[in-house]
Amino acid sequence: IMRLKFSKDNNNKLKAINNQANKAARDFSKLDKRAGGVTKRFNGLAKALTAGALLEVGRRSINTAANFQKLQLRLKLLTEATGEFSEAQKIATKGQKLFGMSATEALDGVTNITARLKPLGVSLQDIETTFIGFNTAAKLGGASAQEASNAFRQLAQALGSGRLAGDEFRSVSEQVPLILKPLAEELNVSTGELKELAAQGKLTSEVVIRALRKLGDELFKVKVAI
């Protein structure tokens, strides 16, 4: 009788274990199905995000290419009368190599300064030394690419008007302060006096171009020495 009872107890325990195992299996199956649905939705979202990212990259690439072509056309029109288009392009290429600019950034800078100075009869050589000299100051002074671009745009505008003064002087000197030293040396004054001289209209385009030419020459010497 005791053996029979023992056997029944074991069978009951075994059934209980089997029931628990079956229940666990069913629960796992349900969770697996749910997880599978979530996984599928997640994979779908990931694919959509990836496709969106690729589309955004493509859109930016197209816009960059379009901007580059527009700049090339503008520069070609600006230099058409003198036939210096290829020479102007070389200045942009030099800017890329010297300062780590993108092709579009370099071409934008050269086109902008050419648009301001060419109508005033400034030579392409002086346009080059202005571009190279300014970016030398920006690079050595630790200006960010955005700061350098903004300041150069302000400088180009100022030179086109004939003098560096007012808001343009303040913007350039704040974003690329290293430009003050060659300007002061060109006028044989201290950097502290430049603000007053700017207000008096003494920082003419000619003065600024001469100062930046010296900076460009210094960079050339360093590159040759290296």
C-alpha positions in Angstrom: 0.0 0.0 0.0 2.8 2.4 0.8 4.5 1.7 -2.5 1.3 2.4 -4.3 0.9 5.7 -2.5 4.5 6.6 -3.3 3.9 5.9 -6.9 0.8 8.0 -7.0 2.6 10.9 -5.3 5.4 10.7 -7.9 2.9 10.6 -10.8 1.1 13.6 -9.4 4.4 15.5 -9.1 5.4 14.5 -12.6 2.0 15.7 -14.0 2.4 19.0 -12.1 5.9 19.5 -13.6 4.7 18.6 -17.1 1.8 21.1 -16.7 4.2 23.8 -15.6 6.5 23.0 -18.5 3.7 23.1 -21.0 2.4 26.4 -19.6 5.9 27.9 -19.8 6.3 26.8 -23.4 2.9 28.4 -24.3 3.9 31.6 -22.6 7.3 31.6 -24.3 5.6 31.1 -27.7 3.3 34.0 -27.1 6.2 36.2 -26.1 8.2 35.1 -29.1 5.3 36.0 -31.4 5.0 39.4 -29.7 8.7 40.0 -29.9 8.6 38.9 -33.5 6.1 41.6 -34.3 8.1 44.2 -32.5 11.2 43.1 -34.2 9.6 43.3 -37.6 8.3 46.8 -36.9 11.7 47.8 -35.6 13.4 46.4 -38.7 10.9 48.3 -40.9 11.5 51.5 -39.0 15.3 51.0 -39.3 15.0 50.5 -43.0 12.9 53.6 -43.3 15.4 55.7 -41.3 18.3 54.3 -43.4 16.5 55.2 -46.6 15.7 58.6 -45.2 19.3 59.2 -44.3 20.5 58.1 -47.7 17.9 60.5 -49.3 19.2 63.4 -47.1 22.8 62.6 -48.1 21.8 62.5 -51.7 19.9 65.8 -51.4 22.8 67.5 -49.8 25.2 66.2 -52.4 23.0 67.4 -55.2 22.7 70.9 -53.6 26.5 71.0 -53.1 27.1 70.2 -56.7 24.5 72.7 -57.9 26.1 75.4 -55.7 29.5 74.6 -57.0 28.4 74.9 -60.6 26.7 78.2 -59.9 29.9 79.5 -58.3 31.9 78.4 -61.3 29.5 80.1 -63.7 29.6 83.3 -61.7 33.4 83.3 -61.5 33.6 82.7 -65.2 31.4 85.7 -65.9 33.5 87.8 -63.5 36.8 86.9 -65.2 35.4 86.7 -68.8 36.7 90.1 -69.8 40.3 89.4 -68.8 40.3 85.7 -69.6 41.5 84.7 -66.1 39.0 82.1 -65.3 41.5 79.2 -65.1 43.9 81.3 -63.0 41.1 82.2 -60.6 40.2 78.5 -60.3 43.8 77.8 -59.4 43.5 80.2 -56.4 40.6 78.2 -55.1 42.5 75.0 -55.5 45.5 76.5 -53.6 43.1 77.5 -50.8 41.9 73.9 -50.6 45.4 72.5 -50.2 46.7 75.2 -47.9 43.8 75.5 -45.5 41.9 72.2 -45.8 38.8 73.9 -47.3 36.2 72.0 -49.3 36.1 72.8 -53.0 32.9 74.7 -52.6 34.2 76.8 -49.6 37.3 77.7 -51.5 35.5 78.6 -54.7 32.9 80.6 -52.8 35.6 82.7 -51.1 37.5 83.4 -54.4 34.3 84.2 -56.2 33.1 86.5 -53.5 36.3 88.6 -53.3 36.6 88.6 -57.1 33.1 90.0 -57.4 34.0 92.8 -54.9 37.4 93.8 -56.2 37.5 93.0 -59.9 35.1 95.9 -60.8 37.5 98.2 -58.9 40.3 97.2 -61.2 42.2 95.2 -58.6 44.5 92.6 -60.2 44.0 88.9 -59.9 47.3 88.7 -58.1 46.1 91.1 -55.4 42.9 89.2 -55.2 45.0 86.0 -54.6 47.2 87.6 -51.9 44.1 88.9 -50.1 42.4 85.5 -50.1 45.6 83.6 -49.1 46.7 86.3 -46.6 43.4 86.5 -44.8 43.0 82.7 -44.5 46.5 82.5 -43.2 45.5 84.8 -40.4 42.3 82.8 -39.8 44.2 79.5 -39.7 47.0 80.6 -37.5 44.6 82.4 -35.2 42.5 79.3 -34.7 39.3 80.6 -36.2 36.6 78.0 -37.1 35.7 77.5 -40.7 32.4 79.3 -40.1 34.1 82.3 -38.4 36.6 82.5 -41.2 33.9 82.4 -43.8 31.7 85.0 -42.1 34.7 87.3 -41.5 36.0 87.0 -45.1 32.5 87.9 -46.4 32.5 91.0 -44.3 36.1 91.8 -45.4 35.2 91.4 -49.1 32.2 93.7 -48.6 34.4 96.3 -46.9 37.1 96.2 -49.5 34.5 96.6 -52.2 33.4 99.8 -50.5 37.0 101.1 -50.4 37.7 100.8 -46.6 37.4 98.6 -43.6 35.4 100.3 -40.9 32.4 100.2 -38.7 30.6 96.9 -38.2 32.7 95.3 -40.8 35.9 96.2 -38.9 34.4 95.0 -35.6 33.2 91.7 -37.1 36.5 90.9 -38.9 38.7 91.9 -35.9 36.6 89.8 -33.4 36.4 86.7 -35.5 40.0 86.8 -36.9 42.0 89.0 -34.5 45.3 88.0 -35.9 44.6 90.2 -38.9 45.1 93.3 -36.6 48.9 92.8 -36.3 49.8 93.1 -40.0 47.4 96.0 -40.4 49.1 97.8 -37.4 52.5 97.1 -38.9 51.5 98.4 -42.3 50.4 101.7 -40.7 53.2 101.7 -38.1 50.8 102.0 -35.2 49.7 99.8 -32.3 46.8 97.4 -32.7 44.9 99.5 -30.1 44.9 102.5 -32.4 43.4 100.6 -35.3 39.8 101.1 -34.2 40.1 104.9 -34.3 41.9 104.8 -37.6 39.2 102.6 -39.0 36.6 105.2 -37.9 38.7 107.8 -39.7 38.6 105.8 -42.9 42.4 105.1 -42.8 42.1 101.4 -43.3 41.6 101.6 -47.0 41.4 98.7 -49.4 45.0 99.4 -50.5 46.3 99.3 -46.9 44.4 96.0 -46.1 45.6 94.3 -49.4 49.2 95.3 -48.7 49.0 93.9 -45.2 47.5 90.6 -46.3 50.0 90.3 -49.1 52.8 90.3 -46.4 50.9 87.6 -44.5 50.6 85.5 -47.7 54.3 85.9 -48.4 55.2 84.7 -44.8 53.1 81.6 -45.3 54.9 80.9 -48.6 58.2 81.2 -46.9 57.1 78.7 -44.2 55.8 76.3 -46.8 59.1 76.4 -48.7 61.1 75.9 -45.6 59.1 72.9 -44.7 
